[in-house]
Amino acid sequence: MEKFGIVDFKRKLKLGLPVIFLVMFLDRLTKILVVNNMELGETISVWGWFFKLTYVLNPNVAFSIRIGNSTTMLLLNILAIFILLIYFLKTKFSLVKIIALSMIVGGAFGNNYDRIKSGVVIDFLNFGTRGWRFAIFNIADASISVGIVILLISIIFFERDENQI
């Protein structure tokens, strides 16, 4: 069959959709557990000072960066998903790339659900040292970050330039 035809598209969907739905499910499940079992602002130590659960509501994007109001951030997130889906459809089939893109899209959908529902994102994963804490985040954020790193490594180090001999 042709290289970028329907067979390739079906292979991408068979691999990508389960990853997207798994990320969305885990993100939703963990957020529901936090909301139902913790008070807003509460912190629970999981592993000493290194790993804590801290329930916060985040009106911003990654690393608490604010880009306009919540509607602007939602629209930018939808635009990013659209661009990623186009890249997903146009890229050659690659197991690593499809998984990475699916992780990013699943995470974006997970956070968009929160933004649409309440205008803020539920964050709760809190890592750090005694004197320094990393940004509080969630499963969707982690999936997006890991997916981006995997995608960049794949593109930078393992993608062949078709024009090279």
Residue pairs with C-beta under 8 A, 6 or more apart in sequence:
1 7
1 8
3 92
4 90
4 92
8 92
8 93
9 89
11 93
12 88
12 89
12 93
12 98
15 95
15 98
15 99
15 102
16 88
16 98
16 99
16 101
16 102
16 105
17 102
19 98
19 99
19 102
19 103
19 106
20 102
20 105
20 106
20 109
21 106
22 106
23 102
23 103
23 106
23 107
23 109
23 110
23 139
23 140
23 143
24 106
24 109
24 110
24 113
24 140
26 139
27 106
27 107
27 110
27 111
27 138
27 139
27 140
27 143
28 110
28 113
30 124
30 138
30 139
31 114
31 122
31 124
31 138
31 139
34 53
34 55
34 122
34 124
35 55
35 122
38 44
38 53
38 55
38 124
39 55
40 55
40 56
40 57
41 54
41 55
41 56
42 54
42 55
43 52
43 53
43 54
43 55
43 126
44 52
44 53
44 54
45 51
45 52
46 52
46 53
49 128
49 129
49 130
50 127
50 128
50 129
51 125
51 126
51 127
52 126
52 127
53 124
53 125
53 126
54 123
54 124
54 126
54 136
55 122
55 123
55 124
56 122
56 123
56 124
56 136
57 118
57 120
57 121
57 122
57 123
58 64
58 120
58 121
58 122
58 123
58 136
59 66
59 70
59 119
59 120
59 121
60 66
60 67
60 73
61 67
61 73
61 76
61 77
62 135
62 141
62 144
62 145
63 135
64 135
67 73
67 76
68 76
70 115
70 119
70 120
73 115
74 112
74 115
74 116
77 108
77 111
77 112
77 115
78 112
80 108
81 105
81 108
81 109
81 112
84 101
84 104
84 105
84 108
85 105
87 101
88 98
88 101
88 102
88 105
91 97
91 101
94 154
96 150
96 154
96 158
97 151
97 154
97 155
99 147
99 150
100 147
100 148
100 150
100 151
100 154
101 147
101 151
102 147
103 143
103 144
103 146
103 147
103 150
104 143
104 144
104 147
104 148
104 151
106 140
106 143
107 139
107 140
107 141
107 142
107 143
107 144
107 147
108 140
108 144
109 140
110 138
110 139
110 140
110 143
111 121
111 138
111 140
111 141
111 144
114 120
114 121
114 122
115 121
121 138
121 140
122 138
123 136
123 137
123 138
123 141
124 136
124 138
125 136
125 137
125 138
125 139
125 141
125 142
126 133
126 134
126 136
127 133
127 134
128 134
137 145
